């Protein structure tokens, strides 16, 4: 899944212009930025998340430990069995 606030990071002209349509479709692999916090609150055990460092503020709301990070990406998780309470 790809999570974005507006689709501007996707290297396409079409997707950002139609981002709301794609991000709200149940069959789409695009999700709005607000999806991340909600998903982490109920995520299945063992699930991990990869977040770009420029979106690092997203890691502060997850409550998940940082497993690894480099100059571009941060890997968070895994989710505990009962999920993580949203902050």
C-alpha positions as a LaTeX table, in Angstrom:
\begin{tabular}{lrrr}
\hline
Residue & $x$ (\AA) & $y$ (\AA) & $z$ (\AA) \\
\hline
Unk1 & 0.00 & 0.00 & 0.00 \\
Unk2 & 1.08 & 3.58 & $-0.63$ \\
Unk3 & 0.03 & 6.25 & 1.87 \\
Unk4 & 0.14 & 9.92 & 0.87 \\
Unk5 & $-1.65$ & 13.11 & 1.84 \\
Unk6 & $-2.21$ & 14.25 & $-1.75$ \\
Unk7 & $-0.42$ & 11.88 & $-4.15$ \\
Unk8 & 2.12 & 14.54 & $-5.14$ \\
Unk9 & 5.00 & 12.18 & $-4.35$ \\
Unk10 & 3.81 & 9.65 & $-6.90$ \\
Unk11 & 5.67 & 10.06 & $-10.16$ \\
Unk12 & 2.58 & 10.47 & $-12.29$ \\
Unk13 & 0.53 & 13.42 & $-13.39$ \\
Unk14 & $-2.71$ & 11.46 & $-13.51$ \\
Unk15 & $-2.75$ & 9.98 & $-9.99$ \\
Unk16 & $-2.32$ & 13.21 & $-8.02$ \\
Unk17 & $-5.08$ & 14.82 & $-10.10$ \\
Unk18 & $-7.43$ & 11.95 & $-9.23$ \\
Unk19 & $-5.97$ & 11.11 & $-5.83$ \\
Unk20 & $-9.19$ & 11.32 & $-3.82$ \\
Unk21 & $-10.95$ & 8.95 & $-6.22$ \\
Unk22 & $-8.14$ & 6.39 & $-6.02$ \\
Unk23 & $-7.42$ & 6.70 & $-2.30$ \\
Unk24 & $-11.04$ & 6.11 & $-1.32$ \\
Unk25 & $-11.65$ & 3.11 & $-3.58$ \\
Unk26 & $-11.66$ & $-0.18$ & $-1.61$ \\
Unk27 & $-9.78$ & $-1.93$ & $-4.43$ \\
Unk28 & $-7.02$ & 0.69 & $-4.62$ \\
Unk29 & $-3.56$ & 0.35 & $-3.09$ \\
Unk30 & $-3.47$ & 4.11 & $-2.36$ \\
Unk31 & $-4.51$ & 5.38 & 1.06 \\
Unk32 & $-4.83$ & 8.93 & 2.43 \\
Unk33 & $-2.29$ & 10.09 & 5.02 \\
Unk34 & $-4.84$ & 9.77 & 7.82 \\
Unk35 & $-5.04$ & 6.01 & 7.14 \\
Unk36 & $-1.64$ & 5.32 & 8.76 \\
Unk37 & $-2.54$ & 6.32 & 12.31 \\
Unk38 & $-5.84$ & 4.43 & 12.19 \\
Unk39 & $-4.25$ & 1.31 & 10.68 \\
Unk40 & $-1.52$ & 1.18 & 13.31 \\
Unk41 & $-4.16$ & 1.32 & 16.04 \\
Unk42 & $-5.67$ & $-1.94$ & 14.79 \\
Unk43 & $-2.83$ & $-3.52$ & 12.79 \\
Unk44 & $-2.38$ & $-7.28$ & 12.85 \\
Unk45 & 0.47 & $-8.79$ & 14.82 \\
Unk46 & 3.78 & $-8.72$ & 12.99 \\
Unk47 & 2.90 & $-6.00$ & 10.48 \\
Unk48 & 5.65 & $-3.47$ & 9.73 \\
Unk49 & 5.60 & $-0.07$ & 8.05 \\
Unk50 & 8.18 & 1.64 & 5.84 \\
Unk51 & 8.07 & 5.44 & 6.00 \\
Unk52 & 10.20 & 7.99 & 4.15 \\
Unk53 & 12.35 & 10.08 & 6.46 \\
Unk54 & 10.86 & 13.28 & 5.07 \\
Unk55 & 7.60 & 11.99 & 6.55 \\
Unk56 & 9.34 & 11.19 & 9.83 \\
Unk57 & 6.75 & 13.12 & 11.83 \\
Unk58 & 4.46 & 10.18 & 11.01 \\
Unk59 & 6.72 & 7.92 & 13.06 \\
Unk60 & 6.09 & 10.02 & 16.15 \\
Unk61 & 2.37 & 9.20 & 16.17 \\
Unk62 & 2.71 & 5.47 & 15.62 \\
Unk63 & 3.91 & 4.25 & 19.02 \\
Unk64 & 5.93 & 1.56 & 17.20 \\
Unk65 & 9.66 & 1.03 & 17.65 \\
Unk66 & 12.09 & 1.90 & 14.85 \\
Unk67 & 13.58 & $-1.33$ & 13.51 \\
Unk68 & 15.97 & 0.24 & 11.01 \\
Unk69 & 16.63 & 3.53 & 9.28 \\
Unk70 & 18.93 & 4.94 & 6.64 \\
Unk71 & 19.18 & 8.31 & 4.91 \\
Unk72 & 15.87 & 7.78 & 3.03 \\
Unk73 & 13.61 & 5.31 & 4.88 \\
Unk74 & 12.58 & 4.24 & 8.38 \\
Unk75 & 11.12 & 0.81 & 9.16 \\
Unk76 & 8.68 & 0.64 & 12.10 \\
Unk77 & 7.10 & $-2.33$ & 13.86 \\
Unk78 & 6.18 & $-4.99$ & 14.30 \\
Unk79 & 2.67 & $-4.43$ & 15.57 \\
Unk80 & 1.90 & $-6.23$ & 18.83 \\
Unk81 & $-0.83$ & $-8.85$ & 18.89 \\
Unk82 & $-3.55$ & $-6.49$ & 20.15 \\
Unk83 & $-2.48$ & $-3.46$ & 18.06 \\
Unk84 & $-1.20$ & $-0.19$ & 19.42 \\
Unk85 & $-3.45$ & 2.42 & 20.94 \\
Unk86 & $-3.50$ & 5.55 & 18.81 \\
Unk87 & $-1.85$ & 8.58 & 20.33 \\
\hline
\end{tabular}
